[in-house]
Amino acid sequence: MLVLGAGATGGWFGARLIEAGADVAFLVRPARAAALAADGLRIHGTSRPFAAPVRALTAVPGDARYDLVLLSCKAYDLDAAIEAIRPAVGADTRVLPLLNGLRHLDALDAAFGAPRVLGGLCHISATLEPDGTIRQFGALERLTWGARRADDPALPALRATLRRMPGDVREPADILGAMWEKFAFIAALAGVTCLLRAPVGVIAASGEGAVLARRLYAECAAVAAREGHPLDAAACLEAERILTAPGSPLKASMLRDIERGGRTEGEHILGDLRDRARRAGLDTPLLAAAHAHVAAYERQRAIA
């Protein structure tokens, strides 16, 4: 198995694949490869710390082929990631993307063919610290994956390995539905925390903040339904609870990107969802405002 990147997400799930007995290589930049060679892959802040040497590559050997390629890049790096992993994808390879949103599926399908591209998402809060250590926050560590066609011949072998991974590994019957569930939630979280530049708890305590969060989430859920993936009622109630939780320090990674002056996934998440709403004829004013807010930040950042 090949894992693109050994940052917070790729490193964490790659380590768990190693624990499951998989033969794992990490495709990384030269500086990260040097750090891994010197110190190994290290994960702290979890009930299952990991520290071990790992195999790091800076390019895929021309004769190498893999059963699975785990893709955990940022959406704005997707084009470069596709070219980096292209030599690793053979006729029997499956690509498992863990990006937020859904727009990346079209690009991966075009590059490798839809039968080779799985659906996937993850829930984990972790960061790559300056010394190269991955530090996890909280106990949530979930991998959700699935084939987009039920007769995929690669499923039995992949399922056997992924089920051995420690942590919460899920294979829902409707992987696209699961991806839409996270897409709607993360778009609402990014939208409301970026618009109001505050974590959930502060927003919930600021008068109309909780009302705005619920309305924005309702807009996102309406887009999912119009796209053929109505969200489960229990999932909607849980999403609203998280988005309006008093005292919660939760904020979207998109807001953290803005706070440090970095690039965001605004177009991949808010922009794509807004485009889908527009094509469906849905009126989504809060989603439009959130998208415009982040788009304006990106334009200002480009000319700064």
N, C-alpha and C positions, 0 to 999 in steps of 0.2 A: 504494500500500500504506500502511496505517496501523499504526503501532506504538504500543501503549498503554504509556506510560512510556519514559523515557530513562535508566533506572538501569543497573546493571551488566549485566543480561541484555538488556533491551530496547534499550539504547543500543548494546551490542556487536553484536547481530544486525541491528539497524537499519542500523548503519554498513556491515555486510557486504552488506545488500540494496542500499544506495546504490552500493557498489562493483560490484555485479552489474548496474547500470544501471536499477534500479527507481526509480520516482517515489515517494519515501517522505515521509510526514509523521509527526511524533511528537505524540501526545496526552498532555499533561503538565499538572501543576499550575502555577499562575501563577509561583511562585518559580523553578521549573525552567525555565519558558519564558523568563523574564527572563535567567537565566544562559546559556541557549543562545543567546539573541539577542546577548548581550554577548561571549561567548567561543567560541561554536560547540560542536560535540561533539568531545571529545578522548578518545582512548584511548591508553594507554601500557602498557609492560610486555609487549609482544607483538612478534613479528617483523614485524607489519604495523600499525604505529601509524597512527592516524587523527586528523586535525584538519581540520575543515571547517565552514562554516556549514550549518545544517539548518533545515528548516521545522518550527516548533513551533506546535501549536494548544492552546488551553485548553478548547475545546469543538468538537464536530463541526458544521460548517455544515449547515444544514437540507437543502440540495440536494446534499450530497456523498455519493458512493457509491464504494466501494473494492472491488478484486478480492480483496484479502487483508487481514485484520486479525490482527496478531501480538499475542497476549495473554501478557504475562509478569509478571502481578501475583502477589502473595502470595495464598494460598488464602483468608485471612480478609478480603481486599479484593474477593473475586470478585463479590459482589452489586453493589457500587458500580461495579466495572469493567464489568459487563454493562450497566448503565444508561448508563454513559459512552459505550460503543461502539454502543449500540442504533441511534442515527441513522445510523451508518456502514454498517450491514448491510442490503444490498438482496437481491433475489432471486438474484443471481449472485455474491454475496460469499461467501468462505470464511473461517472463523475458525480460526486455528492456535494452540491453547493450548500454552504451554511450562511449565505448572505441574507440580509433582510429584504423584504419586498418580494416582487415576482418578476420584474422586468429582465433580470439576468437570465431567466430561463430561455427567452427568445434568442439572446446572443449565444448561449451555450448550445442550444439546439442547432443554430445555424453553423456553428463551428464543428460540432462533433456528431450531429444527428440526434434527434429526440430519443430514440431507443437507448442511447448510452447515458442519458442525463436523468438522474434520480431527482426526487424532491426531498428537501431537507430544511431543517431549522434547528436552532439550539437556544437554550436558555442558560446563561451563565454570566456572572458578574466577576470579571477578572481584569487585571491590568498587567502590562509588562513594565517592570520597574527598571530604573536606569542601570542597575547592575546585571540585567538580563534575567532576573528571577520573575516568574509568573506568580502573582499573588491573587488568590481568590477571595471574594467577599461574599459572605452568606453561604447558605447550604444548597441553594438551587443549582443543579448541574444536570441538565436534561438534553439528550440528543433525540430528535424526532426525525425519522427518515421513512422513505417508502418509494416503491416503484410507481411510475406513472402509467404502467401497463401491467396487468396481472400475470401475463404469461412470460415475463422476463426470465430467461433461463439462468441468469446470474444470481437470482434471488436466494436459492438455498444456501450456497456457499457464503454469500455476504451476510445473510441472516445468522448463520451459525457463528460467525466471528463477532458481529456487532452485539449479539445477545450475551456474549461473554464479557463485554466491557463492564467495568464497575460503574455504578451510578444508575440513573434513570434513563433507560433506552426504550423508546416507543416506536412502534410501527403501525400507525393508524391505517384503517382501510381507505380513508380519503386523505391522502397526503396534501393535495392542493387545498382542501378545506382547512387543514391544520395550518398551512402556510398563510391562508387568508385571515385566519383567526389572529395570528401574530401580526400580520401586516396591518390590519385595522387598529390593533392596540398600539403598536409601536408608532404608527403615523399620528394617532391621537396624542400619545405621550410626547412625541417630538414636537408636534404642533403647539400644544398648550404650553409646554415648558419653554420652548424657544420664543413664542409670542410674548409671554409674560416674564421671561428671563428669571425664572425661579423654580425651585423644586416643588413637587406636588403638595407637600404639607403647607408651604407658604401660600401657594395658590388657593388651596382649599380654605385657608383662613382669611382670604381677602375678599369678603363679600360675595361677588358674583363669580368668583373663580371656579367653584365646584360646578356651577350651572354651565359655565362655558366649557369646562372639560367634558361634561356629559353631552352637551350639544355637539361638540366636535367629534366625539366618539360615535354619536348617532349618525353623523354624516358619513364617517368612514365605514360604519356597518352597513349603511344604505348602499354604498358603492359595492361592497362585497356581495350583497344580496342581488343587486342588478347584474353582477357578473356571474351569477349562478351558484354562489356559495353563501347562502344565508347563514349567519352565525348562530351557534347554539345559545339558547336563552341563558343557561347557567354560565357559559363563558362570558356573555355580555355583562351579567351581574358582577362577576368576579373582576372583569376589566374596569367597570365603573367604580367598584370598591377601591381598587388600587389607584385609580386616577384621582380619587377624591379623599384619600386617607389622611386624616388629620395628623400633623406632625411628621409625615413621611419625608425622608431626605431624598427620595427618588427623583432623578432627573434623567432625561434622555441623553444618550451618548452624543447626539447631535448638538445639544446645548453645551456639553463639555467641549466639543470641538470648537464651537463659536467662542467660548470663554477663553480658550487658549489661542485664538486667532487662526485655527486650522481649517482645512477643507472639510466640507460636510457631504453627506449622502442625501442632501435635500432634494435633488432632482430625481434620484432613484426611488425615494420613498414618497415625499409630499408631491413632487411634480408628477410622478407616474399616477398616483392615486387621483390627483386633480384632473389629469388628462382623461382617465377612465370615467370620472364623473361627468366631465364635459361631453364626452362621446355618448354617454347614456342619457344626456339631457337632465341631469340632476343638478339642483341648486345647492351648492356647498360653500356658503360664504366664509365660514370659519376656516375650512380647509384652504380656500383660495387666499385668505389673509395670511395663514401660516406659510403657505408656499411663497407668496410674494415677499414676506418678511425674510425668509432664509435666502431667497434668490437675490434680494437687494443686498444682503450681507455678502454673498458671494461676488456680486459685481463690484461692490465697494472694496472688497479684499483684493480683487484682481487689479484694481487701478491704484491701490495704496502704495 
